[in-house]
């Protein structure tokens, strides 16, 4: 099964909601069976439903749509804590303490901003490399 197919997305929604079958899924989401059947036949789950479920249940939208990453947003912080080992710097401890003290919606805003910042940094790094390569080509020609 394709990780991004409607069936795969619906399977992840069932997993996130803790339901075992389509009837329970329909009850949990307020969607009727015919609508669910239409999504499957068109191989398309409404993006707005995915966003709503992600926000309501603190589910990573990336995970919900693609199957990549962690299911719950807070799990990322736990992964960082576990992968960084028992020794966190005082700065890391302070940041994590402040982050944990915020409500879920503010944590989501911060995570989103950090992801944006990381993407921008990657783009800037790529731009710099391309610029240096272009300058090198100009100097040899």
N, C-alpha and C positions, 0 to 999 in steps of 0.2 A: 504494500500500500504506500502510495506517495505521501510523504510527511505533510504536504501542504494541501492534500485533497480535502474535500468537505468531510468525508468519512473520518479522516485522521483528526481534523479539527474537532469534530463532534465527539470523537473518542476522548480527546484531551479535555473537552468541556465536561463530559461524563465523569472522568477521573477527578477533575478539580472540584466538581460538585458532590462527588461521592455517590453517584447514582449508577445503577447496573444496567439499565435498559432504556429504550427510547420512551416508554410510557412515563417513567420517573423523570426523564430529562424534560419531557413536555410539561409535566406538572411543575418542576422547579423553575423553568424559564417562562412559563405562561404561553407557550407556543402550542398550537394544535398539531395533531399528528399529520394532517394533510400538508401543512406548511413545512414540517420537518421532512416529509417525503419529497416535497418540491425541491428543498435545498439539496437533498441527496441526488435527485435526478439531474439537477442543474450543476452539481458539483460546486456549490457556492453557499457559504454561510455568511449572513449579513455582517459586515464589518462593525456596524453600530452595536450589534448584540455582543460581539467579541469584546469591544471596548468597554461596554457596560459591565459585562461579567468580570473583566480584568480589574476594573476599578472597584466594584463591589466586594470582590473576594481577594484583593491584593495579589492577583495573578499576573505574572509577566506576560505582556501582550506578545512579545517575541516568542515565548514558549508556546502560548496558545495558538498562534498562527503558523509557526514553523516547526515546533517541537524542539527547538534549540534553546540551550540555556537552562535556567532553573525555573521551576513552576511558580514558586512564590518569591516575590521581590526581596523579602527579608532574608531568604536563603543565600543570596549573593553576599551579604554582609557576613553571614556565618561561614561561607566558603572562604572568604578573605581571611577571617579570623583563624580558621583551621589551617589554611595554606601558609599563613605567615608565621605559624608556629606559636609557641607560648610566649615568646618575647616580642611584645609590641612596644614601640617607642612611646614616650610620654605624649607626643603629639598625636599619634594614632589612637591612643587610649582616650585622649580628650575629644577627638573628632567623633569616635564611635560612641562615647558617652553622650555627647550633645545630640548626635543623630538619633540614638535610641530614645532620647527624651521627647522627641518630636512626635506629633500625631502622624498616622499613616499617610494622609494626604500631603503633608509637608515633606515627608520622607520621599514620596513619589516624585514631588517637584524637584527635590535635590538630586535624586538619582537621574532624572531626565536631564537636568542641567549638566551634571557630570558626564553623562553619555554624550551630550552635544559637544561639550568642551573637548572630550577625547577625540571625537570625530573631526572637529576643527583642527586640533593639534596634528592628527594624522594627515589631514589635507595640507596643512602648512608644511609638514615635513616632506610630503611628496612633491609639493611645489618647489621647495628648496632644492631637492635632488634633481628635479627636471631642469630647473634654472641653471644649476651647476653643470649638468650634462650639456645643455645648450651652449653655455659659455665656453665649455671645453671644445665643443665642435666648432664654434666660431673662431677660436684661437688656433685650431689646427688647419683651418681652411683658408 
